[in-house]
Amino acid sequence: MDLEAVRTFAAVAGAGRFQDAAADLSVTQQAISKRIAALERDLGVRLFTRTARGARLTVDGQVFLPHARELLRVAGRADASVRPGRRALRVDVVSRRIAPAVLLQDFHRGHPGIELDVVAMLDADVGAAVAAVEAGTIDASFHAVAPQLRLPDAIRSARVIDEPHQILVGPRHPLARAPAVTPAELARHRIWMPGLAAGSEVAGYFAELADTFGLDLDVVGPVFGYEALLAEIAESPDLATLVGEGSRYLWPDSYDLRRIPVRDPALVYPLSLIWREDNQHPALPRFRAYLDTRRPEPSGAAVWVPTWARWAASHQFER
C-alpha cells in the first residue's frame, strides 16, 4: 500500500478539505486528488464524498481511518528504529561482567539521553566481532586486536582500555593476606582458568603471559559458570584465578574472597574498540571521545603487555 496515499488520506480526513490538506502537505490540490483516487482504486471503495463544505468520509472511509493512522504510526516507528540518532547505539561488551560493560554503564550515567542497546557476544572471537560490525549487526565491539589481523577496509580499531589483572583467592590461600603480589610469586601457585577457548585472542594472551613468567595456568574444565568457580576458590587452600581490575563479581560474604593487585610488573590486557568508519550514528563519536577521557595517564609503574600490544603502541596502531 502506498504510504504517501495513506498519509494524504489521513490529512484530508483531518482537514476536511482537499485544499487545506494540500497546504498542510505542501503539494498541489491536483496531487491530493490523484493520490486519493489511486488509493480508492486500490481499495475498491470510495473514501470521500465531496460536498459544498469540503470532503466528508464515507462509511468505508470512516472504517479505514483508524487503520490508516495506525499504518502511519508503525511506519514512523520503523523509520525511527534505523535512522542514526533515533535508534539505540548497539555496542557489544563481550561480557556484562568485564571492564567494557562497566565503562559503557558509566557513559550511560553521564549521557542519559543517549539510548543504548547492550549486547554480550561472549562466544564471539575478534573475527566474528569484526564481521558483525562490518555487516551492521552492531555499531561497535571491544576486543584485543593484534596488528597482524587484517581488518576490512571499512573497519577501524583503536586501543581504548588497558586493564590490569588481579589475583582472586579464598581466605585459606597462602597469598590471601598479601597487599599485592608479583608475577614471580604467582609462579609458585596454581592459577585456575577453566574454559579458555583455544585459538581465541584471550587464550593467546594468557599463553604468552604463562610463558613469560612461568605461570601454572590450568585451563581444564568442566566449566560450570562464574558462580561455581567462585565457590570452588572460596573453599580451596590453593586455587586462584585471574580477574580484570574493572570486572564485576558478586559472592556471599561467607566466601571471604580476596582481590589482590598484581604488580612489578602489572599484567595488563589491552582492549580495542572496533567500529565502521562510515557509521553515521551521532552517539558513536561521543562514546569514542568518552573512552579517550577514561584512559589513565602513564604512571611510570612497571607494566607488562603482550608482545603484539607493545608493537602496536610503538607504531601508534589504529587501522
C-alpha positions in Angstrom: 0.0 0.0 0.0 1.3 3.5 -1.0 2.1 5.2 2.4 2.1 8.6 0.8 -1.5 8.0 -0.4 -2.4 6.8 3.1 -0.8 9.9 4.6 -2.7 12.1 2.2 -6.0 10.3 3.1 -5.4 11.0 6.8 -4.5 14.6 6.1 -7.7 15.2 4.1 -9.8 13.4 6.8 -8.2 15.7 9.4 -8.5 18.9 7.5 -11.9 18.2 5.9 -10.9 19.9 2.7 -8.7 18.8 -0.2 -7.3 22.4 -0.5 -6.4 22.6 3.2 -4.7 19.1 3.1 -2.7 20.3 0.1 -1.4 23.3 2.0 -0.5 21.0 5.0 1.4 18.6 2.9 3.0 21.4 0.6 1.7 19.8 -2.6 -0.9 20.9 -5.1 -4.6 20.2 -4.8 -4.4 18.2 -8.0 -1.7 15.9 -6.4 -4.1 15.3 -3.5 -6.9 14.4 -5.8 -4.7 12.0 -7.7 -3.4 10.2 -4.6 -6.9 9.8 -3.1 -8.3 8.5 -6.5 -5.4 6.0 -6.7 -6.0 4.8 -3.1 -9.7 4.4 -3.8 -8.9 2.3 -6.9 -6.5 0.1 -4.9 -9.1 -0.5 -2.1 -12.1 -0.7 -4.4 -14.2 1.7 -2.4 -15.0 5.4 -2.2 -13.4 7.1 0.8 -14.8 10.6 0.5 -17.9 12.3 -0.6 -17.4 15.9 -1.9 -19.8 18.5 -0.5 -20.1 22.2 -0.7 -18.3 22.4 2.6 -15.4 20.1 1.6 -14.8 16.4 1.8 -16.8 14.1 4.1 -15.8 10.5 4.9 -17.9 7.7 3.5 -18.8 4.8 5.8 -15.8 2.9 4.2 -13.6 5.9 4.8 -14.6 6.0 8.5 -13.8 2.3 8.9 -10.4 2.7 7.1 -9.3 5.9 9.0 -8.1 4.3 12.3 -6.2 1.6 10.4 -4.6 4.3 8.2 -3.4 6.2 11.2 -2.0 3.0 12.7 -0.2 2.3 9.5 1.4 5.7 9.6 2.4 5.3 13.3 4.0 1.9 12.5 5.9 3.4 9.5 7.1 6.2 11.7 8.4 3.8 14.3 10.1 1.7 11.7 11.8 4.7 10.2 13.0 5.9 13.6 14.3 2.5 14.5 17.1 2.7 11.9 17.9 6.3 11.4 21.2 7.4 13.0 20.5 9.3 16.2 17.0 7.8 16.6 17.8 4.2 17.2 19.8 2.9 20.1 23.6 2.7 19.8 24.3 -1.0 19.7 27.5 -2.0 21.5 29.0 -5.4 22.1 30.7 -5.6 25.5 31.6 -9.3 25.2 30.6 -10.0 28.8 28.5 -7.9 31.2 31.0 -8.6 34.0 34.1 -7.1 32.4 35.6 -3.6 32.0 33.9 -2.6 28.7 30.4 -3.1 30.3 31.4 -1.0 33.3 32.6 1.8 31.1 29.5 1.7 28.9 27.3 1.9 32.0 29.3 4.9 33.3 28.9 6.5 29.8 25.1 5.9 30.1 25.0 7.6 33.5 26.8 10.6 32.2 24.7 10.7 28.9 21.2 9.5 29.9 19.7 11.0 26.7 21.7 8.5 24.5 19.8 5.3 24.1 22.0 2.2 24.3 21.5 -1.4 23.2 24.0 -3.5 25.2 25.0 -6.8 23.6 27.2 -9.5 25.2 28.6 -11.8 22.4 30.5 -13.9 24.9 31.2 -16.7 22.4 32.3 -14.4 19.5 36.0 -14.1 18.8 37.6 -10.9 17.3 36.9 -12.2 13.8 33.2 -12.7 14.5 33.0 -9.3 16.1 34.6 -7.6 13.1 32.2 -9.4 10.8 29.2 -8.3 12.9 30.5 -4.6 12.8 31.1 -4.8 9.1 27.6 -6.3 8.5 26.0 -3.6 10.7 24.6 -6.0 13.2 26.3 -4.0 15.9 27.8 -0.5 15.9 30.9 -1.3 17.9 32.7 -4.1 19.8 35.5 -4.5 22.3 38.3 -7.0 21.6 42.0 -7.4 21.6 43.1 -6.5 18.1 46.6 -7.7 17.1 48.3 -5.8 14.2 48.7 -9.0 12.2 44.9 -9.2 11.9 43.9 -7.8 8.6 40.8 -5.6 9.0 38.3 -4.9 6.2 38.8 -1.5 4.5 35.7 0.0 6.2 36.7 -1.2 9.7 38.7 0.8 12.3 40.0 0.0 15.7 41.7 1.9 18.5 43.2 0.7 21.8 41.0 2.2 24.5 41.3 0.1 27.6 44.4 -1.3 29.4 43.0 -3.4 32.2 45.4 -4.6 34.9 44.8 -8.1 36.4 44.2 -9.1 40.0 44.5 -12.5 41.6 41.4 -13.8 43.2 41.9 -16.2 46.1 40.0 -17.7 49.1 40.7 -16.9 52.8 42.9 -20.0 53.3 45.2 -19.4 50.3 48.8 -18.6 51.1 48.5 -15.2 49.3 45.2 -14.2 51.0 46.8 -11.6 53.3 49.2 -10.1 50.7 48.6 -6.4 49.9 50.0 -7.1 46.4 51.8 -9.9 44.6 54.3 -10.1 41.8 54.2 -12.5 38.8 57.2 -14.2 40.2 55.2 -15.0 43.4 52.3 -16.2 41.2 54.6 -18.7 39.5 54.6 -20.8 42.7 50.8 -21.2 42.7 48.2 -22.9 40.5 46.0 -20.5 38.6 42.7 -22.0 37.5 41.3 -20.5 34.3 38.8 -23.1 33.0 37.1 -22.7 29.7 39.7 -20.6 27.8 38.7 -21.1 24.1 41.7 -22.5 22.2 42.8 -20.1 19.4 41.0 -17.1 20.8 42.7 -13.8 21.5 42.2 -14.3 25.2 43.8 -17.7 25.1 46.7 -16.2 23.1 47.2 -13.5 25.8 47.3 -16.0 28.7 49.6 -18.4 26.8 52.2 -15.6 26.3 51.7 -14.5 29.9 52.3 -18.0 31.2 55.4 -18.5 29.0 56.8 -15.1 30.0 56.5 -15.6 33.8 56.4 -19.4 34.1 52.9 -19.4 35.4 51.0 -22.6 36.1 47.7 -21.9 34.2 45.2 -24.7 34.5 42.6 -24.4 31.7 41.0 -27.8 32.2 37.2 -27.8 32.7 34.4 -28.7 33.0 33.0 -25.1 33.1 30.0 -24.6 35.4 30.0 -20.8 35.3 31.4 -18.0 37.4 29.3 -18.8 40.4 30.7 -22.3 40.6 34.2 -21.1 40.0 33.9 -18.6 42.9 32.6 -21.3 45.2 35.5 -23.6 44.4 38.0 -20.9 45.0 36.4 -19.9 48.3 36.7 -23.5 49.7 40.2 -24.2 48.3 43.5 -23.6 50.1 45.5 -23.5 46.9 43.2 -22.5 43.9 43.4 -18.9 42.5 42.2 -17.2 39.3 43.0 -14.0 37.4 40.3 -11.3 37.0 40.3 -7.9 35.5 40.6 -4.9 37.9 37.4 -3.4 36.4 35.4 -6.7 36.3 32.4 -7.1 38.5 31.9 -10.2 40.6 29.4 -10.8 43.5 29.6 -13.5 46.1 28.2 -14.2 49.5 30.0 -12.6 52.5 30.8 -16.1 53.8 33.2 -16.8 50.9 35.5 -14.1 52.1 37.3 -13.9 48.7 40.2 -11.5 48.3 41.1 -9.5 45.1 44.8 -8.7 45.2 46.7 -6.5 42.7 49.5 -7.9 40.6 52.5 -5.5 40.4 56.1 -5.3 39.4 55.0 -5.6 36.7 51.3 -5.1 36.5 49.7 -7.6 34.0 47.7 -5.6 31.5 45.2 -6.9 29.0 44.7 -4.3 26.1 41.3 -3.9 24.6 40.4 -2.0 21.4 37.1 -0.6 20.2 36.1 -1.8 16.7 33.7 0.3 14.5 32.9 1.1 10.9 34.5 4.3 9.6 31.3 5.2 7.7 28.9 4.6 10.7 26.9 7.8 10.9 25.3 7.2 14.3 25.9 10.6 16.2 26.4 8.8 19.5 29.4 6.8 18.3 32.0 9.6 18.2 30.7 10.8 21.6 31.3 7.4 23.0 34.8 7.2 21.5 35.6 10.6 22.9 34.4 9.4 26.3 36.7 6.4 26.2 39.6 8.6 25.4 39.0 10.6 28.6 38.8 7.4 30.7 42.2 6.1 29.7 44.6 6.6 32.6 47.8 8.6 32.1 51.0 6.5 32.3 52.0 6.2 35.9 55.6 5.2 35.4 54.9 1.8 37.2 56.2 -1.3 35.5 53.6 -2.8 33.2 53.6 -6.0 31.1 51.5 -6.2 27.9 51.7 -8.9 25.2 54.3 -8.6 22.5 51.8 -7.5 19.8 50.5 -4.7 22.1 54.0 -3.3 22.6 54.4 -3.3 18.8 51.1 -1.6 18.3 51.8 1.1 20.9 55.2 1.9 19.4 53.6 2.3 16.0 50.5 4.2 17.2 48.4 1.4 15.8 45.0 2.5 14.5 43.5 0.9 11.4 
